[in-house]
């Protein structure tokens, strides 16, 4: 049987097929089809040679949720909330991150004020009913919505994370009166406090729910028509998978679906290679992403902002702490009215794509810059499947940038790359320096079609000494899905003083969530190797507002549990804020449990041992490449990665070509191939 994984990017759709009997990997890549994403999926599957009738599991990472929110192309959605609180969603937090920016604009809600409705009811923070649920009022509102053009409804009552009875009743009334509506009660999405963040999260889920359900229906229908009888799973933002039933009801979990798979794959590789601390760096056609693996585990965050912290919409779910910038191979390079050069966030996308693709693009991109300076082979892109128009790329850079700046085409092309590298270095700083971590203490894993082209330059800017390029970097996010687990996340808010907290009670609550998660995962249509859980807690010092997440021991009832937790909290606080207060009491705020169902995963395969010098078959010739800091083009040796063996060593300048990517080795850098075929690059400072 075969497992198939699919990752849709802004430019390409990647497929990896895994033969469970032989261990063979089948790779496919096709242009993404924004008008009908399902078409691109099955084009790539066909290109990989994978057999859908023999498929036992199809795993998919999608950009459909994030795109629907950013492009404001979701459903017409209404919000039902507690009487007196209909304006909470629009008011938000009233924070002003940029105090002196006169043009600052706060978040723009997905649900307009005229579609926010109230029902009389009230539950307090302990879960006690203060005002009974007004059933006649709820029935009247349900009939009003049934007769309107509303497609989806978000239900967010005050403190329903402690007692969801009123939300359940409202959902039942809507189901009976207006069954066509997509209904999202908040208790099914978030059992955490913070009224605005919970409301925003549920609003996103309701806003994208109808379009995601339609998309998943089309995917399932097409896969069945093509003969696939295996289970269909969707990647979540937390780095795990869930089934279609859960994905239809909780589509907000798909927000960072594709990028999460690459991080999950990096985490597994770190375990195999004995690397505790790493940075995953993923550069595709539209964006570049960075995430930290610390002490062998990918860092997660409960706070995610769609569109950035300043003006974005908060989504409070467990998500890998990925920072993303609009810098990818297809990012456009443009001049502003004052003559400044900007790269991204606008992208050429898959249609028309960069100028050098010859599909009608007119604006120069990062990929055009790479082909002009000699990093990409115009005759061997994607293994020769696509010929690149280098003259078209030169003409676009000359017309749009070089002539207007009085620069040579080479200098302008190199400038595009240097600006892109600086922006991507800032993405890495956002998950390291901004969190109290020093990037120089980490190894960088680089992947994505464009990641190996830029990784060494980004690492050099950050002072990172080692970069690792895994096999199949252009398909690595899709490959990472083969290394992930089924996952369900649970959270429970109950604020209490840490020194007097009843830890055995918390232990019972953790076990309840673990049991619920384990039962849910075992009912899914896949064979599990094992089920395990990971615990954490959001904590803060007494008197504070915001929290730090710390791991919890396996048994909260153990005699030393309280001391172990406090030490972990003090250490985590010191790392993030450079100070702490060990003598001050803390508070428990939210308990978190992640339940993971492990599948049998592909094993890393060793490559044949070779000598220091690569064999003759591995040498493809040379190309003249313009490097930053060099006064003229340098002759760089070109190698075919397929024929590199373990132990082979290469001194820069050099280029390593493979089917879907090219690795750039800078002047003075040194590469060595390890036993699993990874390219391990020592970066010259």
ZAKE-237994 format. One line per field, with one value per residue (C-alpha): residue in one letter; chain; x, y, z. Coordinates in Angstrom, 3 decimals. Last residue first. Layout:
% ZAKE-237994
resn <- (A,...);
chain <- (A,...);
east <- (X,...);
north <- (Y,...);
up <- (Z,...);
//
This chain:
% ZAKE-237994
resn <- (X,X,X,X,X,X,X,X,X,X,X,X,X,X,X,X,X,X,X,X,X,X,X,X,X,X,X,X,X,X,X,X,X,X,X,X,X,X,X,X,X,X,X,X,X,X,X,X,X,X,X,X,X,X,X,X,X,X,X,X,X,X,X,X,X,X,X,X,X,X,X,X,X,X,X,X,X,X,X,X,X,X,X,X,X,X,X,X,X,X,X,X,X,X,X,X,X,X,X,X,X,X,X,X,X,X,X,X,X,X,X,X,X,X,X,X,X,X,X,X,X,X,X,X,X,X,X,X,X,X,X,X,X,X,X,X,X,X,X,X,X,X,X,X,X,X,X,X,X,X,X,X,X,X,X,X,X,X,X,X,X,X,X,X,X,X,X,X,X,X,X,X,X,X,X,X,X,X,X,X,X,X,X,X,X,X,X,X,X,X,X,X,X,X,X,X,X,X,X,X,X,X,X,X,X,X,X,X,X,X,X,X,X,X,X,X,X,X,X,X,X,X,X,X,X,X,X,X,X,X,X,X,X,X,X,X,X,X,X,X,X,X,X,X,X,X,X,X,X,X,X,X,X,X,X,X,X,X,X,X,X,X,X,X,X,X,X,X,X,X,X,X,X,X,X,X,X,X,X,X,X,X,X,X,X,X,X,X,X,X,X,X,X,X,X,X,X,X,X,X,X,X,X,X,X,X,X,X,X,X,X,X,X,X,X,X,X,X,X,X,X,X,X,X,X,X,X,X,X,X,X,X,X,X,X,X,X,X,X,X,X,X,X,X,X,X,X,X,X,X,X,X,X,X,X,X,X,X,X,X,X,X,X,X,X,X,X,X,X,X,X,X,X,X,X,X,X,X,X,X,X,X,X,X,X,X,X,X,X,X,X,X,X,X,X,X,X,X,X,X,X,X,X,X,X,X,X,X,X,X,X,X,X,X,X,X,X,X,X,X,X,X,X,X,X,X,X,X,X,X,X,X,X,X,X,X,X,X,X,X,X,X,X,X,X,X,X,X,X,X,X,X,X,X,X,X,X,X,X,X,X,X,X,X,X,X,X,X,X,X,X,X,X,X,X,X,X,X,X,X,X,X,X,X,X,X,X,X,X,X,X,X,X,X,X,X,X,X,X,X,X,X,X,X,X,X,X,X,X,X,X,X,X,X,X,X,X,X,X,X,X,X,X,X,X,X,X,X,X,X,X,X,X,X,X,X,X,X,X,X,X,X,X,X,X,X,X,X,X,X,X,X,X,X,X,X,X,X,X,X,X,X,X,X,X,X,X,X,X,X,X,X,X,X,X,X,X,X,X,X,X,X,X,X,X,X,X,X,X,X,X,X,X,X,X,X,X,X,X,X,X,X,X,X,X,X,X,X,X,X,X,X,X,X,X,X,X,X,X,X,X,X,X,X,X,X,X,X,X,X,X,X,X,X,X,X,X,X,X,X,X,X,X,X,X,X,X,X,X,X,X,X,X,X,X,X,X,X,X,X,X,X,X,X,X,X,X,X,X,X,X,X,X,X,X,X,X,X,X,X,X,X,X,X,X);
chain <- (A,A,A,A,A,A,A,A,A,A,A,A,A,A,A,A,A,A,A,A,A,A,A,A,A,A,A,A,A,A,A,A,A,A,A,A,A,A,A,A,A,A,A,A,A,A,A,A,A,A,A,A,A,A,A,A,A,A,A,A,A,A,A,A,A,A,A,A,A,A,A,A,A,A,A,A,A,A,A,A,A,A,A,A,A,A,A,A,A,A,A,A,A,A,A,A,A,A,A,A,A,A,A,A,A,A,A,A,A,A,A,A,A,A,A,A,A,A,A,A,A,A,A,A,A,A,A,A,A,A,A,A,A,A,A,A,A,A,A,A,A,A,A,A,A,A,A,A,A,A,A,A,A,A,A,A,A,A,A,A,A,A,A,A,A,A,A,A,A,A,A,A,A,A,A,A,A,A,A,A,A,A,A,A,A,A,A,A,A,A,A,A,A,A,A,A,A,A,A,A,A,A,A,A,A,A,A,A,A,A,A,A,A,A,A,A,A,A,A,A,A,A,A,A,A,A,A,A,A,A,A,A,A,A,A,A,A,A,A,A,A,A,A,A,A,A,A,A,A,A,A,A,A,A,A,A,A,A,A,A,A,A,A,A,A,A,A,A,A,A,A,A,A,A,A,A,A,A,A,A,A,A,A,A,A,A,A,A,A,A,A,A,A,A,A,A,A,A,A,A,A,A,A,A,A,A,A,A,A,A,A,A,A,A,A,A,A,A,A,A,A,A,A,A,A,A,A,A,A,A,A,A,A,A,A,A,A,A,A,A,A,A,A,A,A,A,A,A,A,A,A,A,A,A,A,A,A,A,A,A,A,A,A,A,A,A,A,A,A,A,A,A,A,A,A,A,A,A,A,A,A,A,A,A,A,A,A,A,A,A,A,A,A,A,A,A,A,A,A,A,A,A,A,A,A,A,A,A,A,A,A,A,A,A,A,A,A,A,A,A,A,A,A,A,A,A,A,A,A,A,A,A,A,A,A,A,A,A,A,A,A,A,A,A,A,A,A,A,A,A,A,A,A,A,A,A,A,A,A,A,A,A,A,A,A,A,A,A,A,A,A,A,A,A,A,A,A,A,A,A,A,A,A,A,A,A,A,A,A,A,A,A,A,A,A,A,A,A,A,A,A,A,A,A,A,A,A,A,A,A,A,A,A,A,A,A,A,A,A,A,A,A,A,A,A,A,A,A,A,A,A,A,A,A,A,A,A,A,A,A,A,A,A,A,A,A,A,A,A,A,A,A,A,A,A,A,A,A,A,A,A,A,A,A,A,A,A,A,A,A,A,A,A,A,A,A,A,A,A,A,A,A,A,A,A,A,A,A,A,A,A,A,A,A,A,A,A,A,A,A,A,A,A,A,A,A,A,A,A,A,A,A,A,A,A,A,A,A,A,A,A,A,A,A,A,A,A,A,A,A,A,A,A,A,A,A,A,A,A,A,A,A,A,A,A,A,A,A,A,A,A,A,A,A,A,A,A,A,A,A,A,A,A,A,A,A,A,A,A,A,A,A,A,A,A,A,A,A,A,A,A,A,A,A,A);
east <- (31.666,32.335,29.374,30.029,27.505,26.066,24.343,22.195,22.771,22.009,25.653,26.680,27.698,30.252,30.113,32.613,32.145,35.028,33.097,29.494,27.837,24.477,22.065,19.795,16.230,13.532,15.430,18.898,21.798,24.572,26.405,29.963,32.181,32.909,34.780,33.177,33.539,32.200,31.928,28.614,28.158,27.114,25.656,22.066,23.289,24.622,27.522,28.379,31.751,31.610,33.659,33.315,31.583,33.136,33.816,32.797,31.033,27.755,28.384,27.995,28.110,29.910,28.815,30.740,30.784,28.403,30.584,28.717,29.514,33.245,33.085,33.091,36.478,36.569,35.808,32.506,30.071,26.731,23.692,21.851,18.092,16.025,13.036,9.539,7.009,4.669,1.967,1.921,-1.323,-0.636,-2.626,-1.713,-2.777,-2.877,-3.692,-4.567,-4.007,-1.899,-0.578,2.824,4.253,7.332,10.657,11.831,11.336,12.589,14.877,16.055,12.457,12.099,14.853,14.109,10.418,11.245,13.649,11.171,8.439,10.602,11.677,8.040,6.984,9.733,8.978,5.258,5.867,8.259,5.752,4.169,0.493,1.186,2.443,3.915,5.644,4.368,6.040,5.962,3.942,4.518,1.575,0.148,-1.687,0.601,-0.372,0.781,3.568,2.369,1.588,0.236,0.567,1.935,1.311,2.327,0.400,1.053,-0.764,1.012,1.542,-1.820,-3.642,-5.782,-9.562,-9.904,-11.624,-8.334,-7.723,-10.975,-10.499,-6.970,-8.140,-10.918,-8.589,-5.895,-8.422,-9.684,-6.119,-5.226,-8.284,-7.397,-3.864,-5.258,-7.264,-4.120,-2.345,-4.768,-3.317,-2.101,1.339,0.129,-2.724,-5.659,-7.011,-9.070,-8.734,-8.828,-7.032,-7.148,-5.160,-5.741,-3.010,-2.454,1.266,3.782,6.685,4.870,3.670,7.323,7.699,5.149,7.039,10.311,9.381,11.814,14.292,14.367,17.222,17.896,19.978,21.821,23.310,26.012,27.685,24.773,26.074,22.755,23.952,25.877,22.785,20.755,23.496,23.821,20.065,19.409,19.442,18.803,15.449,14.153,12.282,11.507,14.228,16.780,17.683,19.646,21.731,21.264,23.369,24.219,20.495,20.669,17.344,15.483,12.215,12.844,16.341,15.010,11.569,11.508,15.230,14.510,11.939,14.431,16.946,14.270,14.022,17.807,18.009,15.330,17.167,20.423,18.699,17.143,20.496,22.204,19.770,20.350,24.116,23.918,21.579,24.008,22.851,21.502,18.565,15.894,17.977,18.504,15.005,11.945,13.568,16.863,15.287,12.616,15.160,17.432,14.525,13.426,16.986,17.124,13.975,13.933,13.285,10.906,11.048,14.863,15.323,13.044,15.235,17.979,18.319,18.095,20.624,19.977,22.626,23.933,23.342,20.455,18.769,18.756,17.440,14.594,13.755,13.635,11.137,11.081,7.620,6.368,5.029,3.372,4.111,7.773,8.981,11.803,9.298,8.297,4.819,1.758,-0.150,1.626,2.157,3.722,4.005,3.319,5.101,7.503,10.938,11.131,13.659,13.609,13.366,11.134,7.971,8.597,10.588,9.589,10.914,8.078,8.160,7.991,10.943,9.683,9.561,6.230,7.445,6.360,7.128,6.180,5.481,3.657,-0.019,-2.252,-5.305,-6.137,-6.509,-5.930,-6.855,-4.054,-3.410,-0.160,0.375,0.582,-1.923,-3.543,-2.238,-1.371,-1.356,-1.333,2.322,4.320,8.050,9.182,10.704,14.243,15.544,14.480,13.138,12.599,10.450,11.093,8.962,9.622,6.759,5.457,7.458,8.907,11.417,11.374,13.900,13.677,15.904,17.622,18.418,18.749,20.535,21.051,20.699,17.543,15.941,16.763,15.323,12.022,11.866,12.643,9.711,7.360,8.651,8.041,4.536,3.689,4.406,1.535,-1.280,-0.603,-4.314,-5.619,-6.807,-9.297,-11.085,-12.631,-15.981,-14.926,-11.432,-12.845,-14.899,-12.052,-9.593,-6.824,-3.064,-0.297,2.118,0.084,-1.188,-3.091,-2.472,-5.513,-6.226,-8.033,-8.331,-7.848,-10.342,-8.731,-10.195,-9.908,-13.610,-12.962,-10.150,-12.355,-15.209,-12.893,-11.181,-14.492,-15.963,-12.815,-13.174,-16.868,-16.207,-13.393,-15.680,-18.455,-16.143,-13.979,-16.009,-17.205,-13.660,-12.439,-15.301,-14.551,-10.954,-11.960,-14.469,-11.897,-9.378,-11.959,-13.218,-9.937,-10.554,-9.892,-12.100,-11.676,-13.187,-16.081,-16.844,-17.106,-20.233,-19.691,-22.782,-22.800,-26.372,-28.548,-30.260,-32.015,-34.723,-33.675,-29.922,-30.255,-32.124,-29.547,-26.688,-28.383,-28.867,-25.226,-24.114,-26.247,-24.819,-21.155,-20.057,-16.434,-15.367,-18.834,-17.545,-19.493,-21.328,-19.718,-21.823,-20.458,-22.979,-22.514,-24.301,-26.391,-28.648,-31.612,-34.761,-32.973,-31.208,-34.517,-35.933,-32.885,-33.229,-36.852,-35.951,-33.150,-35.473,-38.049,-35.316,-33.812,-30.979,-31.119,-29.216,-26.554,-25.796,-22.668,-19.592,-17.019,-16.340,-20.030,-22.766,-25.189,-28.129,-30.144,-29.288,-27.395,-26.653,-23.602,-24.374,-24.710,-21.296,-19.493,-18.032,-14.470,-13.303,-10.776,-7.901,-6.712,-5.406,-2.217,-1.772,-0.622,2.101,3.483,2.177,2.890,1.506,-1.742,-3.916,-7.673,-8.020,-10.847,-13.537,-15.077,-15.408,-16.621,-19.403,-22.123,-21.410,-24.542,-26.615,-24.307,-23.175,-24.427,-22.128,-23.192,-21.148,-21.280,-18.787,-15.080,-13.281,-11.573,-8.274,-6.300,-9.017,-9.739,-6.017,-5.226,-7.939,-7.241,-3.486,-3.620,-1.690,-3.024,-2.513,-3.836,-3.672,-4.005,-3.451,-3.439,-6.377,-4.589,-1.465,1.528,3.393,4.563,3.180,-0.290,-0.208,0.964,-1.902,-4.252,-3.342,-3.281,-6.895,-7.985,-6.721,-9.308,-8.791,-5.447,-3.968,-0.547,2.122,3.118,5.499,5.657,7.978,7.698,9.534,10.410,10.159,9.532,6.405,4.964,5.462,5.588,4.219,5.366,3.438,4.227,1.954,3.928,3.600,1.747,2.257,-0.024,1.429,0.181,1.118,0.424,0.734,1.000,0.000);
north <- (33.812,30.871,28.528,24.824,23.093,19.626,18.279,15.382,12.058,9.869,9.133,12.779,14.735,17.464,21.093,23.870,27.633,29.893,31.578,30.458,27.117,27.518,24.567,24.186,22.892,20.720,18.005,18.462,20.853,21.441,24.694,25.539,28.356,26.729,23.621,20.206,17.092,13.611,11.516,9.904,9.881,12.511,11.023,12.223,15.635,16.544,18.930,22.349,24.004,27.769,30.064,33.500,36.526,39.901,42.254,39.683,40.896,39.182,36.348,36.530,33.035,31.696,28.106,24.849,21.257,18.457,16.657,13.845,11.227,11.894,10.888,13.418,13.738,12.924,9.268,7.465,5.603,4.660,6.436,5.555,5.452,7.345,5.256,5.979,6.268,3.781,5.967,7.647,8.939,12.124,13.699,17.310,18.486,22.107,23.499,27.186,29.869,28.437,31.257,32.091,32.964,35.181,33.867,32.741,36.226,36.266,38.143,37.980,38.186,35.006,32.912,34.147,33.263,29.771,29.212,30.462,28.268,25.143,25.695,26.151,22.958,20.838,22.184,21.394,17.934,16.776,14.604,13.197,14.060,16.035,12.857,13.141,16.422,19.695,21.726,25.540,28.203,31.791,34.034,37.529,39.658,39.771,40.210,36.771,35.510,33.786,30.296,28.631,24.898,21.966,18.269,15.915,12.714,9.303,6.844,3.974,2.336,3.457,1.864,4.384,4.892,7.152,5.684,5.277,9.016,9.982,7.493,8.781,12.389,11.748,9.719,12.381,15.109,13.164,12.331,16.009,16.837,14.069,15.442,18.943,17.577,15.869,19.265,21.130,24.614,26.235,27.391,27.910,30.303,29.516,30.433,27.724,27.558,24.141,23.295,20.257,19.465,16.458,14.938,12.209,11.941,13.427,11.854,11.222,14.824,15.898,14.521,17.065,19.809,18.405,18.320,20.963,19.885,16.319,15.168,17.443,20.636,21.259,24.650,25.181,28.298,30.640,34.212,35.728,37.269,34.097,31.970,34.075,33.801,30.045,29.492,31.433,28.911,25.996,27.562,28.247,24.993,24.491,23.385,24.686,23.137,25.692,24.579,26.696,28.452,31.297,32.106,33.391,32.938,35.497,35.217,38.252,36.909,33.519,33.322,36.928,36.786,34.042,36.226,39.113,36.943,36.457,40.205,40.576,37.694,39.256,42.581,40.814,38.834,41.894,43.699,40.855,41.339,45.125,44.648,42.133,44.364,47.269,50.240,53.716,53.236,53.661,51.640,48.775,48.466,47.936,47.928,46.182,43.699,42.834,42.541,40.293,37.992,37.791,36.933,34.186,32.499,29.323,25.912,23.712,19.911,19.980,18.410,20.981,23.725,22.213,24.544,27.825,26.579,28.574,30.402,32.359,35.963,36.245,32.993,34.034,37.535,36.106,33.799,36.814,38.480,40.926,42.168,41.140,37.594,36.127,32.431,32.457,31.024,33.617,36.417,34.868,33.295,34.035,32.491,30.413,33.402,36.640,37.720,40.885,40.802,41.340,42.824,46.596,48.926,52.598,55.197,57.680,56.611,52.961,50.659,47.020,43.500,40.944,37.823,34.659,32.912,33.806,36.748,37.619,36.913,34.133,33.415,29.938,29.217,25.946,26.417,25.569,27.722,31.297,33.148,36.887,38.972,41.128,44.855,45.109,41.420,40.180,39.292,36.372,36.657,33.525,33.136,29.660,29.204,26.142,25.489,22.387,19.834,18.411,20.680,23.673,23.361,26.912,28.019,30.036,30.657,32.223,33.209,33.076,30.566,28.592,29.277,27.075,27.587,25.211,26.400,23.809,22.861,19.281,17.625,13.872,13.113,10.996,13.325,16.408,14.645,14.130,17.813,18.851,16.770,18.433,21.845,20.934,19.731,22.946,24.999,23.283,23.582,27.029,27.944,24.368,24.380,27.110,24.396,22.962,21.435,20.341,19.392,17.206,15.153,15.158,13.534,15.150,15.425,16.885,19.820,22.217,24.115,21.026,18.696,17.003,13.272,11.193,7.450,5.000,4.060,6.081,5.072,8.349,9.026,8.574,11.135,13.552,13.310,13.690,16.751,18.325,17.729,19.158,22.326,22.686,22.218,24.760,27.280,26.804,26.931,29.930,32.603,30.264,29.291,32.879,34.127,31.388,32.561,36.235,35.489,33.524,36.353,38.950,37.094,35.950,32.538,29.164,26.269,27.088,25.533,23.340,25.679,28.579,27.327,27.189,26.828,26.406,27.308,25.048,23.576,26.877,26.206,22.877,23.363,26.974,25.861,23.153,25.658,28.029,25.170,24.103,27.713,27.991,24.770,25.642,26.172,27.079,27.941,29.468,32.416,34.994,33.551,33.175,31.599,32.028,31.669,30.829,31.402,34.527,35.528,36.041,34.000,31.451,34.282,35.848,32.445,31.807,35.254,34.605,31.184,32.706,35.407,32.778,30.688,33.404,31.538,32.128,35.080,34.433,30.809,29.530,28.564,30.038,32.971,33.921,32.802,35.282,35.061,37.464,36.882,39.410,39.855,40.892,41.134,44.939,45.212,43.599,40.067,39.540,42.326,44.917,45.190,48.636,51.280,53.255,56.277,58.601,56.130,57.321,54.536,51.613,48.669,50.493,48.270,48.756,45.035,44.310,46.957,45.182,41.818,43.359,45.345,42.694,42.445,43.769,40.651,37.642,36.773,35.669,36.514,36.387,35.298,35.895,33.229,33.702,35.606,38.259,37.774,37.262,35.110,32.901,32.569,31.420,28.775,27.455,27.145,23.355,20.412,17.033,13.454,10.530,7.143,3.555,4.346,1.415,2.773,6.173,4.823,7.146,7.981,11.303,13.255,11.806,12.961,16.416,16.773,15.443,18.206,20.909,20.118,20.227,23.806,25.109,28.765,28.833,25.973,25.199,24.323,20.676,18.598,14.836,12.578,8.831,7.505,3.798,2.161,-1.225,-2.297,1.045,2.669,6.381,8.916,12.508,15.311,19.011,21.762,24.702,28.505,29.574,26.183,23.175,20.216,16.710,13.450,9.988,6.750,3.633,0.000);
up <- (9.432,7.127,7.164,7.716,5.482,6.179,3.061,4.278,2.504,5.517,6.361,6.178,3.069,3.790,2.705,3.310,3.067,1.998,-0.797,-0.581,-1.176,-2.929,-2.830,-5.857,-5.752,-7.302,-9.198,-7.740,-8.267,-5.742,-6.470,-5.448,-4.200,-1.859,-0.762,-1.217,0.940,0.143,3.309,2.402,-1.364,-3.925,-7.105,-6.857,-5.693,-9.127,-8.613,-10.100,-9.548,-9.179,-11.404,-9.821,-11.278,-10.508,-7.609,-5.015,-1.837,-2.650,-5.090,-8.883,-10.347,-13.411,-13.775,-13.576,-14.756,-13.782,-11.235,-9.424,-12.079,-11.595,-7.949,-5.108,-3.375,0.330,-0.294,-0.570,1.653,0.120,1.500,4.697,4.811,7.366,8.357,7.063,9.900,11.566,13.072,16.493,17.973,19.882,22.719,23.525,26.988,28.150,31.595,31.722,34.366,37.199,39.314,40.766,44.163,44.381,45.692,42.239,40.757,37.154,34.791,31.158,29.837,27.752,29.301,32.808,32.490,31.227,34.145,36.764,35.238,35.161,38.775,39.819,38.010,39.594,43.096,42.773,41.302,44.073,45.942,42.730,42.187,39.052,37.370,33.852,34.665,33.181,30.438,30.705,28.882,29.962,30.840,30.602,33.177,36.203,39.847,40.882,38.663,35.517,34.270,31.109,31.632,29.655,29.154,26.344,25.633,24.129,21.872,20.095,16.695,15.394,12.455,10.625,10.367,13.431,16.502,18.352,18.058,19.777,22.625,23.226,23.259,25.767,27.974,27.858,28.682,31.706,32.737,32.738,34.852,37.318,37.628,38.162,41.103,42.446,42.136,44.433,43.999,47.233,46.086,42.514,43.179,40.920,37.491,35.782,31.998,30.319,27.096,24.827,21.699,19.419,17.278,14.720,14.187,11.753,9.858,6.575,6.686,6.718,3.193,1.945,3.766,2.377,-1.301,-2.559,0.123,-1.232,1.033,4.004,3.702,6.964,7.853,10.478,11.880,12.468,12.779,11.766,8.491,7.712,8.275,5.827,3.184,3.749,3.548,0.342,-2.503,-0.126,0.882,-2.644,-3.301,0.369,2.760,5.224,8.589,10.625,13.611,16.715,19.368,16.976,16.813,20.433,22.212,24.367,22.450,20.204,19.490,18.370,16.714,15.459,14.647,12.104,10.332,10.436,8.590,5.931,5.392,5.140,2.646,0.432,0.425,-0.527,-3.290,-4.915,-4.681,-6.537,-9.411,-9.388,-9.438,-12.277,-14.332,-13.979,-11.950,-12.798,-10.419,-13.117,-15.571,-13.112,-11.661,-13.876,-17.312,-16.500,-14.098,-16.678,-19.511,-17.483,-16.563,-20.203,-21.234,-18.617,-19.864,-17.782,-19.306,-17.306,-17.131,-17.241,-13.815,-12.232,-13.760,-15.932,-18.917,-16.985,-14.412,-11.250,-9.209,-12.187,-11.117,-13.618,-12.525,-8.887,-9.596,-11.671,-8.769,-6.437,-8.754,-11.672,-12.801,-16.256,-15.802,-18.892,-18.476,-19.541,-16.238,-16.276,-15.610,-12.286,-11.963,-14.122,-12.408,-9.772,-7.522,-8.826,-5.217,-3.237,0.116,-1.488,-2.235,-1.940,-3.606,-2.630,-5.399,-3.574,-5.411,-4.381,-6.633,-7.046,-6.596,-6.633,-4.484,-6.611,-5.005,-1.574,0.818,2.406,5.920,8.271,11.898,13.059,16.731,16.065,16.789,19.748,19.215,20.131,16.850,17.080,14.024,12.699,12.927,14.897,15.681,12.097,9.371,11.161,14.719,16.700,20.462,22.021,21.070,20.131,20.109,18.260,20.616,20.722,23.471,21.391,17.829,16.590,13.642,10.486,7.411,3.998,1.728,-1.851,-3.879,-1.022,1.699,4.798,7.574,10.539,13.359,15.520,19.098,20.373,17.431,17.834,14.118,14.416,16.961,14.879,11.840,13.673,14.637,11.071,9.809,12.275,11.157,7.518,8.325,10.171,7.035,5.166,7.721,9.130,9.509,9.355,13.009,12.046,10.034,13.224,12.146,8.661,9.832,12.619,10.160,7.638,10.055,12.069,11.646,13.804,13.524,15.673,12.616,11.522,8.583,7.080,6.847,4.226,4.894,2.034,-0.670,-3.466,-6.861,-8.795,-8.176,-4.467,-4.589,-6.546,-4.014,-1.027,-2.472,-3.520,-0.055,1.518,-0.562,0.232,3.948,3.738,2.021,4.617,7.656,6.727,8.536,11.303,12.281,12.003,14.193,16.742,17.056,17.249,20.021,22.023,21.628,22.691,25.779,27.221,28.845,27.295,26.218,22.529,19.402,20.542,23.458,20.998,19.240,15.452,13.244,9.443,8.527,6.354,9.443,10.242,12.856,14.366,14.023,15.206,18.333,19.039,18.695,21.147,23.622,23.389,23.868,27.014,28.471,27.768,31.396,32.133,28.555,28.196,30.228,28.187,25.219,21.806,19.050,15.503,12.664,8.971,5.667,6.411,3.512,5.853,6.550,8.743,10.586,11.647,12.632,14.829,16.401,17.347,18.772,20.889,22.265,23.200,24.904,27.119,28.862,32.612,34.138,36.805,35.910,37.663,35.597,37.980,35.647,35.649,33.269,31.711,29.319,27.113,23.480,21.389,17.693,15.666,11.932,11.935,13.605,10.673,11.042,9.784,12.071,10.832,13.309,14.340,11.957,12.566,10.288,13.077,14.040,17.372,19.595,17.275,19.251,20.076,22.243,22.265,23.049,20.617,20.180,17.171,18.896,22.154,20.467,20.941,24.663,26.388,25.841,25.493,21.971,18.565,15.644,11.997,8.982,5.247,4.238,3.536,0.786,2.897,1.001,4.217,5.774,2.744,2.017,5.561,5.361,1.812,2.331,2.525,3.912,2.820,3.946,1.859,3.593,2.345,-1.327,-3.773,-5.792,-5.825,-7.523,-7.216,-10.451,-9.047,-11.999,-11.437,-7.813,-8.966,-11.457,-8.761,-6.368,-9.048,-9.989,-6.326,-6.051,-8.515,-9.435,-7.622,-9.708,-8.259,-10.798,-10.557,-8.467,-7.934,-5.965,-5.344,-2.275,-2.037,1.403,-0.248,1.644,2.800,-0.614,0.214,-2.282,-1.963,-3.654,-4.029,-5.393,-6.757,-6.749,-3.607,-2.025,-1.752,0.147,-0.655,1.073,-0.333,1.611,-0.541,0.000);
//
